[in-house]
Amino acid sequence: MPEFVTGFAEMVLVVRDVPKAAEFYERVVGLTVEKAADDEWAWFTIGKHHPLQRIGLHRGKLLYEEKSPNPEGARWGHIHYALHVAPENLERAVKHVREHGVEVYGPETFKWMKAKSYYFYDPDGNLIEFWAEEALEKDEV
């Protein structure tokens, strides 16, 4: 089978208030601003390994939205996604999020991935995961 996909390029989140969401993603999540927020768009880079890895925040319709098989008003919903955090920075990253008054859930450990994760919600109800690979003890799930 051919392998066409070489990596992750971008994800666009539909939000109610772009400047408010952008402030959250910059100050709380710690993403790097690529294009400052206006009323319709904001862009953040998320990866050091590939310069095109980014998250966009958008208020309004997206390209080809009218082609969606779902009815208007039900085309986009809340999502869950994970952001990689270096294991040595995981606890510090979680502390930073909590210091901004955001409730953080976890940790959850995943033996099959040798990973540890924490979870929290953005202002629009999207579930963000801070994910780090770790050497887990035998008794951890």
N, C-alpha and C positions, 0 to 999 in steps of 0.2 A: 504494500500500500504506500503511495507517495506521501511524503511529509511536507506539506506546504506551509504550515504555521511554524514560524521561527521564534515566536515570543509574544508577549502581551504588549499591545500598543496603547489603548486607552479605554476608559470606562466613563460614561457620562451619567451623572445622577440628576434626575429631574427634582428640583427643590422649589419651595414656595418663595424663599427670600434669598437671593444669591449673595448679597453682601453679608448677611447674618451667617449663612452656611459657610462662606469663604473664611470668615473670621474664626469659626469653629475649626475648620480643617487646617488653618495656619497655626493658630494659637494652641489648640487642644491636641489635635492629632500630630502636629509638627511637620506638615508637608511644606515643600518649597514652592512659593508662588512662581508660576511661569508667566501668567498674564493676569494682572490685577482685576479684581471684581468690578463689574458694572452691574446694571440692573438685570442683564440677561445671561452673562457668562462669567466664569472664572476658571482658570486652569492651574493645575499643580503638577509638578513632576514627582514621581514616586520611586524611581529606580536609579541606581548608579551604574548598573550594568548595561543599560540600553537607554539612550537619550530620549526615545519616544514613549517611554512608559509614563502615562499621565492619567490624572482624574480630572474630568471636567464637571462643573456645576452649571446647570442651565434652568432657567425659568421660561416656560413656553413650549412650543411644539418642536419636535426633532425631525430631521430629514426622514421622509417616507413614513411618518407616523400614520398617515391616512391609509397606508397599505397593511397596517396591522390587522390580524384576524380577530382581534378583540375589539369590543365596542368602545367608542369615545368615552373617556372618563374611567376606563378600566384597562388601558393599554400599558400603563407603567405602575409598578408597585414597589414596595419595600424590598430591599435585597440584603444579602449577607455577603461580605467579602473579607478576605484576610490580607493584612499587610505584614510582610516579613519584617521582623525586628531581630537584630543580632542578640543571641542569648545573653550576653553580658550587659545589654541595655534594656532587657525586658522589664525588670522590676522598676527601673528608673522611669521608663516610658509610662508604665501603669500609674506610678506615683504622680507623674506630671498630669495625666488625665484627671485623676482624683482631685488634685489641687485646684482644678478648674470647676469643681462641684459636679462632675459627671460621675454617675454610679457605674462602677466596673464590676463585672461578674467573673467568677473563676478564682483560681486557675482551674483549667481542665487539662488533663494530661492524656496523651494519645500514644500508647505504647507502640502501635503499629507504625506510626510516623516518627517515633522518638521525638515528640514535640510537646510543647506546653503553650497554652493559649489563654488569653483574657479577652472579654467581650464588653462592648459598650455601644450605646446608640447615639447617632448624630441627631441634630434638631429635627430632621424630617423622618425619623423612625427607621433609618437604615442601620443594620447591625454591622459594626466594625469589629474585626478580630485582629488583635496583635498576636502574631504567631512566631514562635521561635523553636528551632530544633534544639533538643537537649539530650544529654545522656541521662535517661531515667533510671530510677532504682527499680529493682525486680518487682516490688510490691505495688508499684504505681500502675494504674489502668491505662 
